[in-house]
Amino acid sequence: MRAGLALLVLLAACGPISRTQAERECLPQAQVAEHPRGSVSLGVNSRGETKLGGELSISSDYLQGRDPNQVYTNCVVRRSGEFPLRPYVTTPGAYR
């Protein structure tokens, strides 16, 4: 009985999510499909030592030249089973 209940809980977790949540989760994937993202950090500690760091994100979608709007739409449909309410290019955070 408990095993059956646990299986139902696990299967429910694999189901579709709301369209709003899918749009929110798919936005970063579309953003990195537009162009690489990165950051650089520089700091100095109390002993005068300099620390330098950085991060660069390049997606395979970007390298393959995929349309960020299509990446976004496919992601939302895959996660929620519904099309986005508006195209990626009109969402806040889309590169223009």
C-alpha atoms as an extended CHARMM CRD file, in Angstrom:
* protein
*
        96  EXT
         1         1  MET       CA              0.0000000000        0.0000000000        0.0000000000  PROA      1               0.0000000000
         2         2  ARG       CA              2.7540000000        2.4440000000        0.9590000000  PROA      2               0.0000000000
         3         3  ALA       CA              4.7760000000        1.5500000000       -2.1180000000  PROA      3               0.0000000000
         4         4  GLY       CA              1.7710000000        2.3110000000       -4.3280000000  PROA      4               0.0000000000
         5         5  LEU       CA              1.2620000000        5.6800000000       -2.6410000000  PROA      5               0.0000000000
         6         6  ALA       CA              4.9440000000        6.5250000000       -3.0170000000  PROA      6               0.0000000000
         7         7  LEU       CA              4.7680000000        5.6250000000       -6.7120000000  PROA      7               0.0000000000
         8         8  LEU       CA              1.7430000000        7.8930000000       -7.1970000000  PROA      8               0.0000000000
         9         9  VAL       CA              3.5730000000       10.7810000000       -5.5390000000  PROA      9               0.0000000000
        10        10  LEU       CA              6.6080000000       10.2570000000       -7.7660000000  PROA      10              0.0000000000
        11        11  LEU       CA              4.4770000000       10.0780000000      -10.9110000000  PROA      11              0.0000000000
        12        12  ALA       CA              2.6320000000       13.2580000000       -9.9510000000  PROA      12              0.0000000000
        13        13  ALA       CA              5.9720000000       15.0350000000       -9.6590000000  PROA      13              0.0000000000
        14        14  CYS       CA              6.7250000000       14.1290000000      -13.2860000000  PROA      14              0.0000000000
        15        15  GLY       CA              3.4970000000       15.6670000000      -14.5910000000  PROA      15              0.0000000000
        16        16  PRO       CA              3.1330000000       19.0080000000      -16.3160000000  PROA      16              0.0000000000
        17        17  ILE       CA              3.6010000000       22.2160000000      -14.3860000000  PROA      17              0.0000000000
        18        18  SER       CA              1.5980000000       25.4140000000      -14.7640000000  PROA      18              0.0000000000
        19        19  ARG       CA              2.2050000000       27.5140000000      -17.8630000000  PROA      19              0.0000000000
        20        20  THR       CA              3.2700000000       30.4800000000      -15.7070000000  PROA      20              0.0000000000
        21        21  GLN       CA              5.8700000000       28.4030000000      -13.8830000000  PROA      21              0.0000000000
        22        22  ALA       CA              7.0980000000       26.8890000000      -17.1600000000  PROA      22              0.0000000000
        23        23  GLU       CA              7.4840000000       30.3670000000      -18.7010000000  PROA      23              0.0000000000
        24        24  ARG       CA              9.4750000000       31.5040000000      -15.6630000000  PROA      24              0.0000000000
        25        25  GLU       CA             11.7320000000       28.4150000000      -15.7450000000  PROA      25              0.0000000000
        26        26  CYS       CA             12.2750000000       28.5430000000      -19.5280000000  PROA      26              0.0000000000
        27        27  LEU       CA             13.2460000000       32.2280000000      -19.6910000000  PROA      27              0.0000000000
        28        28  PRO       CA             16.9200000000       31.6940000000      -18.7010000000  PROA      28              0.0000000000
        29        29  GLN       CA             17.2700000000       28.9240000000      -21.2820000000  PROA      29              0.0000000000
        30        30  ALA       CA             16.0440000000       31.2600000000      -24.0280000000  PROA      30              0.0000000000
        31        31  GLN       CA             18.2580000000       34.1070000000      -22.7850000000  PROA      31              0.0000000000
        32        32  VAL       CA             21.4140000000       32.0040000000      -23.0060000000  PROA      32              0.0000000000
        33        33  ALA       CA             20.3140000000       30.7920000000      -26.4720000000  PROA      33              0.0000000000
        34        34  GLU       CA             20.4630000000       34.4440000000      -27.6190000000  PROA      34              0.0000000000
        35        35  HSD       CA             24.0600000000       35.0710000000      -26.6690000000  PROA      35              0.0000000000
        36        36  PRO       CA             26.5920000000       33.9280000000      -24.0800000000  PROA      36              0.0000000000
        37        37  ARG       CA             26.1990000000       35.2970000000      -20.5510000000  PROA      37              0.0000000000
        38        38  GLY       CA             29.0050000000       36.0260000000      -18.1670000000  PROA      38              0.0000000000
        39        39  SER       CA             30.2230000000       37.8680000000      -15.1430000000  PROA      39              0.0000000000
        40        40  VAL       CA             33.5330000000       39.0090000000      -13.7110000000  PROA      40              0.0000000000
        41        41  SER       CA             34.3020000000       39.6460000000      -10.0670000000  PROA      41              0.0000000000
        42        42  LEU       CA             37.2310000000       41.4170000000       -8.4770000000  PROA      42              0.0000000000
        43        43  GLY       CA             37.9250000000       41.8080000000       -4.8030000000  PROA      43              0.0000000000
        44        44  VAL       CA             40.6230000000       42.7010000000       -2.3120000000  PROA      44              0.0000000000
        45        45  ASN       CA             40.7760000000       41.1570000000        1.1480000000  PROA      45              0.0000000000
        46        46  SER       CA             42.0400000000       42.7350000000        4.3730000000  PROA      46              0.0000000000
        47        47  ARG       CA             45.6000000000       41.5070000000        3.6690000000  PROA      47              0.0000000000
        48        48  GLY       CA             45.6620000000       43.3250000000        0.3390000000  PROA      48              0.0000000000
        49        49  GLU       CA             45.3910000000       40.1500000000       -1.7240000000  PROA      49              0.0000000000
        50        50  THR       CA             43.4910000000       40.5360000000       -4.9680000000  PROA      50              0.0000000000
        51        51  LYS       CA             40.9400000000       37.9210000000       -5.9840000000  PROA      51              0.0000000000
        52        52  LEU       CA             39.6640000000       37.6560000000       -9.5380000000  PROA      52              0.0000000000
        53        53  GLY       CA             36.8840000000       35.3630000000      -10.7150000000  PROA      53              0.0000000000
        54        54  GLY       CA             34.5760000000       34.9100000000      -13.6060000000  PROA      54              0.0000000000
        55        55  GLU       CA             31.8740000000       32.8170000000      -15.1580000000  PROA      55              0.0000000000
        56        56  LEU       CA             30.7780000000       32.2640000000      -18.7510000000  PROA      56              0.0000000000
        57        57  SER       CA             27.6530000000       30.3950000000      -19.8940000000  PROA      57              0.0000000000
        58        58  ILE       CA             27.3100000000       29.2710000000      -23.5020000000  PROA      58              0.0000000000
        59        59  SER       CA             24.4540000000       26.9600000000      -24.4420000000  PROA      59              0.0000000000
        60        60  SER       CA             24.3900000000       24.3500000000      -27.1590000000  PROA      60              0.0000000000
        61        61  ASP       CA             21.3040000000       26.1450000000      -28.5080000000  PROA      61              0.0000000000
        62        62  TYR       CA             23.4510000000       29.2480000000      -29.0780000000  PROA      62              0.0000000000
        63        63  LEU       CA             26.2700000000       27.2510000000      -30.6730000000  PROA      63              0.0000000000
        64        64  GLN       CA             23.8010000000       25.5580000000      -33.0340000000  PROA      64              0.0000000000
        65        65  GLY       CA             22.1960000000       28.8950000000      -33.9620000000  PROA      65              0.0000000000
        66        66  ARG       CA             18.7270000000       28.0380000000      -32.6810000000  PROA      66              0.0000000000
        67        67  ASP       CA             16.0960000000       30.7640000000      -32.5220000000  PROA      67              0.0000000000
        68        68  PRO       CA             15.6660000000       31.8350000000      -28.8520000000  PROA      68              0.0000000000
        69        69  ASN       CA             11.9220000000       32.2770000000      -29.3970000000  PROA      69              0.0000000000
        70        70  GLN       CA             11.6170000000       28.6850000000      -30.6160000000  PROA      70              0.0000000000
        71        71  VAL       CA             13.7800000000       27.4240000000      -27.7340000000  PROA      71              0.0000000000
        72        72  TYR       CA             11.4530000000       29.2190000000      -25.3040000000  PROA      72              0.0000000000
        73        73  THR       CA              8.2610000000       27.9510000000      -26.9580000000  PROA      73              0.0000000000
        74        74  ASN       CA              9.5020000000       24.3530000000      -27.1070000000  PROA      74              0.0000000000
        75        75  CYS       CA             10.5660000000       24.4650000000      -23.4630000000  PROA      75              0.0000000000
        76        76  VAL       CA              7.2090000000       25.8430000000      -22.2500000000  PROA      76              0.0000000000
        77        77  VAL       CA              5.2310000000       23.2980000000      -24.2960000000  PROA      77              0.0000000000
        78        78  ARG       CA              7.4520000000       20.4320000000      -23.0930000000  PROA      78              0.0000000000
        79        79  ARG       CA              7.0500000000       21.3980000000      -19.4310000000  PROA      79              0.0000000000
        80        80  SER       CA              3.4250000000       22.5610000000      -19.2960000000  PROA      80              0.0000000000
        81        81  GLY       CA              1.7460000000       21.0540000000      -22.3470000000  PROA      81              0.0000000000
        82        82  GLU       CA              0.5660000000       24.5500000000      -23.3560000000  PROA      82              0.0000000000
        83        83  PHE       CA              1.9300000000       27.2760000000      -25.6010000000  PROA      83              0.0000000000
        84        84  PRO       CA              3.3110000000       30.4230000000      -23.9150000000  PROA      84              0.0000000000
        85        85  LEU       CA              0.8930000000       33.3160000000      -23.4560000000  PROA      85              0.0000000000
        86        86  ARG       CA              3.2390000000       35.5660000000      -25.4390000000  PROA      86              0.0000000000
        87        87  PRO       CA              6.3670000000       35.0460000000      -27.5510000000  PROA      87              0.0000000000
        88        88  TYR       CA              9.7650000000       35.2170000000      -25.9200000000  PROA      88              0.0000000000
        89        89  VAL       CA             10.7440000000       38.4540000000      -27.6690000000  PROA      89              0.0000000000
        90        90  THR       CA              7.9460000000       40.3140000000      -25.8500000000  PROA      90              0.0000000000
        91        91  THR       CA              8.7800000000       38.9940000000      -22.3590000000  PROA      91              0.0000000000
        92        92  PRO       CA             10.5900000000       41.1570000000      -19.8170000000  PROA      92              0.0000000000
        93        93  GLY       CA             14.2250000000       40.0980000000      -19.8190000000  PROA      93              0.0000000000
        94        94  ALA       CA             14.3700000000       39.2390000000      -23.5140000000  PROA      94              0.0000000000
        95        95  TYR       CA             17.3330000000       40.7440000000      -25.3090000000  PROA      95              0.0000000000
        96        96  ARG       CA             16.3220000000       43.3800000000      -27.8160000000  PROA      96              0.0000000000
